[in-house]
Structure formats: structure tokens, C-alpha cells
């Protein structure tokens, strides 16, 4: 389970960085028109990144007996954390067995509430991202399929936050490991600087 937790944490963290970059481009794009000068490029890269985020989330959440899955790890954590296990392992996480077990059970209940979004991820992965489904033969049919299985920005936020919080909680309670997550990047600031440089270059070109 430790190996799965470490892999899932790394993958979720990378997915979060990609998602934050997408949001940063969107925000700067809405605040300044200069990115519109190269709209095709930014639009294309965003679409590629959105597809990558969806595929990564599918890898993290969709259950498969031969791969790591946050849903499976949560179930295994609940099976492992018995009262006997609690008595045998020193745990720095304050609380009784009942209190800690409830935290793990609450995580499992929350994961079941995400089943609808996870099902959409599986469909998108199987029919568009990982394979080109023969039943979808035109862009109109693909657009209709994606609209029917649309995953909102809020859904993505929720999945990423839930994965990180769940992994950290399981590490603390089951393995007595405390992980401090430190954010060291600010994509919005970086893209704003790029936008200013593009604006300066555009003005310089127009003045020549």
C-alpha cells in the first residue's frame, strides 16, 4: 500500500501542477488581450493539457486490478486499520481508534459520492483519450459525447483536492507519516510576465 500511496501522491501532485497552469493561462487570457494574438497556440496547448489532466485523473481514480487506484487504496486502508492494528502501532495522530477509524470511513464514503464523475472519466479515457472508439466517427459525434460526459472545473478541483487529502490522511493514520506539501510555483505570475513581454514586443513592432 505504501508504494501505491507514493505513486498516487506523485501523480496527483503533477496533475495539480498541470491543472493550475491551465487555470493561470485562462485567467491571464481574460485579463489581457495580448495572449489573443497567439490564440491558436494557447488554445491548442490548453486542449492538450486538459486531455492530459483528464487522462491522469482517470489513471488515479479508475479502478483496475493491475494498477494503482485511490479508490482501492482507501478501501485497503479501512481493511488494514483495525482495532488490533491501532493497538500495535504507535500513532502520533491524536484521537481514539473510533475517531481515527471514522476519518477513514468518511473518506471512503466521500469517494463513493465521486463515482459519477469517475464514471465520466472512464468513458472519456476509453472512447477518446486512450482509444479512438469506432462508434464515434465524426467530430460532431465526439462533441456530443464530450458534452454528455462533461467534467467541470469544479469537478477537477474536487478530485485533485480529495486525492491529496485522502493520501495524506491515510499516511498519517495508517503509517504514522506526516507529509508537508509546499507549493513552490506561481504560474499566474510567470504567464503574466510572458504576457507583458509579448505586449512590449507587439507595441515595438507596431511602432516600427
Order of alpha helices (4+ residues) and beta strands (2+ residues): alpha-alpha-alpha-alpha-alpha-alpha-alpha-alpha-alpha
